Amino acid sequence: MELRAGNNLWLLKSGFTCQLLWGKDCTLIAGTLSGNIRVWDVRSGALKYELLGHRNTIQDLVYNKQKNVLLSTSEDGTVKIFNLP
């Protein structure tokens, strides 16, 4: 995946299964093959935090702006709801 923010170009290497970009704060959320979800600040490229809880590949991510929650599905058969900071 290639992502541009201003003059910055960010490339996500292999190992990521789905991505989601949201908000004025330019946040990128990506699911991994290992079942973790990583959250970055696109402007700086810094990893903000990581969400744990799945035991297998992340299949899909959905962000609910009104409730500030992230829903994720995994190949381990679970659906998780994360309250975001």
N, C-alpha and C positions, 0 to 999 in steps of 0.2 A: 504494500500500500504506500502511496506517496501522498503527502499532505503539505500544503503550503500555507504559511501564516506570515503575512508581510513578506519580508525578504528571506525568511527562514524556510528551509525545506527539510522535512522529517521523513525518514523512511522506516517503516516497521519491517523488521526482518522476519524470516519464517518463524513459526511457532505461535503465531497469533491467528485466531479463528474468526473474529468479528470485531468491528470497531464502531465507535459512536462518538461523534463530535457535537458538543452542545455549548450554548451560552455565550454571553458577552465575554466571559473570562477565558474563552478558548481552551476548554478542557477536552482532552481526548481520553476515552475509555476503551480498553481493548481486552478481550477475552483471550485466554491462552489454551494451548493444548493440554497443559498440566492441571487446568481447572482454576487457576487464579485469575483475578481481574485487576489490571493495572490502570492507574489514573495519572495522567500527565498534565502539566501546564505546557501548552503548545508554544507559548511565547518564549519560555526559557528552556524548554526541553527537559525540565526537572520532573522526576517521578514524585507525585504528591503523596500517594499512598497506594496500598495494595489491599484488595478485598479477598478474603479466604473463605473457604467453606465447601466448595465443590471438590470432588475426587477424580473428575475426568474432564474431558474437553468441553469448553464453553461453546454452546451452540448459538445462543442469541442473547442480545442485550436490549432492554427497553428502558428509557428514562422517562419518569413522570415529573414534569416541571412543577406542577401545582403542589405535590407532596414531597418533592425533592428526594425521591426514592429511585433505586435502580432495581429492575427485575432481571434475573438471569436464569437461563436454562442450561442444563449440562447433559452430557451423554451418560452421566451416572444416574439419570432418571429423576433428578431433583430440580425444583424451582426455588430460587432464593430471592428474598426481598431485602435490600440493603438500604438503610437510612444513611444518606450522605451528609457529610459535614457541611 
